[in-house]
Structure formats: structure tokens, C-alpha cells
Amino acid sequence: MSNADNMARMFKVLSVGSRVRIVELLKERSLCVNALAKALDITPAAVSQHLRVLRDAEVVLPERRGYSVHYRVDREVLAEWKLVASALLGVTNENE
């Protein structure tokens, strides 16, 4: 996959407000589907669908804890995405 395709995929994953909010919450601490649903005021089924997209993009990682699964962000992937976004959106000052 080309760099442009990777960038487009990254922005597509983050193009939904609920997914961005999930990432923001998971940056603070790991949470289960029900806790995310409550925090976002959406159904657990909707959270599960968003998490599937985020898992497929390797942004979040599942951790089994007893009978439940908690999710956390993959900070390395977020760091890579930050570099990609900065490279695309960064503005250089030509006067320097």
C-alpha cells in the first residue's frame, strides 16, 4: 500500500467523531465496551463496531481481564500517525 493510501486510511479511521472520542478516552486509561458506551452515551453495539475499525487499524489493542475485554491505545501507532499527519499537514516557513 502506498504512503498516500496509508494516510487516507488513517484519516478515514479518524473521520468519525465517536472513534476520535474513543481514542481520547483510551489514551487516559484502558476501558471495556460498557464503560466506553456509558462515557460516550451510545450503545455497546455501536462501541463494538467502532472498536472493530480501530482494532483493524491497529490503533487499539484488546486485553482480556477475566470475563471482560479492556481496550487500550497502541501508543507506538499513535506516534507513527502523528508523524504522518505532521508531514502532510505541516507548514514550513519559507522565510527562514
N, C-alpha and C positions, 0 to 999 in steps of 0.2 A: 504494500500500500504506500502511495506517495505521501510526502510530507503534507501536501495540501489536503489529501484525503484524511490524514490523521487529524489535522486541525479542524476540518469540517466535522468530523466525528466527535471531537472533543466539545465543540460549541453546540452540536446537536444534543449531546447528553445534557449539557447545562442550559438548554433552551427552555426548560420547564421550571417555573418558579418553585414548585414543590421539591424538585430534585436539588435545587440550589439550597433551599432551606434545610433539607435533609443533610447535605454535606456540611452546612454551617453547624447544625446540632451535633453531628458526629465528630466534628473537629474538637468539640469540647469534651466529649466522653462517649463511650460505646453505649448503645441503646438497643432494645428489642423493638419489634414491629409495633406492639401495642403502645409502648411509650412514645414512639415516633408519631403514631396515629393520634394520640391524645395531644401531644405538643403541637401538631400541625392542624388539628381539628378536621382530619379526613379519615376515611375508613381504613382499617388494617389491610383490606384487599388492595386499595389504591397504593398504600405504602409499599406493599409487597411488589406490585408492578413497577414502581419507581426503583425499588432496590434491585430488582432483576436487571434493569437497564444499567444501573450504577455498578452492579457486580460484573456484568458483561464487559463494561468498560474498565474494569479492574480498579475503580475508584474506591469501592468499599469492600471490606473483607468480612466474611461471617466467622463468628467464634461461638461454638457450641458451649453452653453453660447449663449443665443438667438437661432439663427438658426443653429449654428455650435456646434461641439463637440470638446473640447480640451482634450488632454490626459496628464496625469502626472504619474510619477512613484510612486509606493507604497513603501515608504522608509522602512517600517517595513519588508516587504517581502524581499527587497534587503539586509537588515541587517541579516535576517534569512539565506538567501542564502550565504552570506559572511561567516557566522559561519560554515555552512555545507561544503563549499568549503575549508575553512581553516582546518577543521577537517580531510577532505580526503587528502588534498594536503600538509598539514603541515608536516614539518620535525623537529624531536626532536634531540637535541644534546645529544648523549648517554654519553659524557664525563662530563657532568655537574652533 
